[in-house]
Amino acid sequence: MIACRSLPQMCLLGPVPPRTPGRSDAQVPSDAALGVSRYARISYVYFYSEDEPDDVAFGLLDVEIAVQRRARNEFSLEVYCIGDGYHSGHGSSAAAPLTVELKAGSRTVATAHWSYPDVLSGHMDPLTFSTSIALSDADFEALDHVYLPSVRAEAVICLE
């Protein structure tokens, strides 16, 4: 087992992008008709060996995050990404879940923790997460970015 760590990532929240022929459709929110959404997309979150910081063990690609108002003071957070196991090993969130912080300026208004499924070596698999989050309507309106702090992970190296 190899201890890994991600680098912090941040992305601005905005509207869900429109459908276009040259780009894949947004995967979250799962049903846009359920309410107004804020959307962010982070290109990648890679997990690097703590002993060899240039060695990528596994990653999460095209991380899409949506916060959606479902009813007054009822909100949902959805995450979609591709588990990138085409590096050196299987990846696991057993050491720590991925943390998603919803921010309004410098203030964290909500935090969610996702123990994502194992990312398998030799695979590029879709991974999803959905949870209710506690927000006020005012906090939802003030949301402007998503922050993913550095988190630990574990990897089993596969050299075949």
HELIX and SHEET records of a PDB file:
HELIX    1   1 ALA A   32  LEU A   34  5                                   3    
HELIX    2   2 ASP A  137  ALA A  142  1                                   6    
SHEET    1   A 7 GLY A  89  SER A  92  0                                        
SHEET    2   A 7 ARG A 152  ILE A 157 -1                                        
SHEET    3   A 7 ILE A   2  SER A   6 -1                                        
SHEET    4   A 7 SER A  37  SER A  49 -1                                        
SHEET    5   A 7 VAL A  56  ALA A  71 -1                                        
SHEET    6   A 7 GLU A  74  ASP A  84 -1                                        
SHEET    7   A 7 MET A 124  ILE A 133 -1                                        
SHEET    1   B 4 GLN A   9  LEU A  12  0                                        
SHEET    2   B 4 HIS A 145  LEU A 148 -1                                        
SHEET    3   B 4 LEU A  98  ALA A 104 -1                                        
SHEET    4   B 4 ARG A 107  TRP A 114 -1                                        
END                                                                             
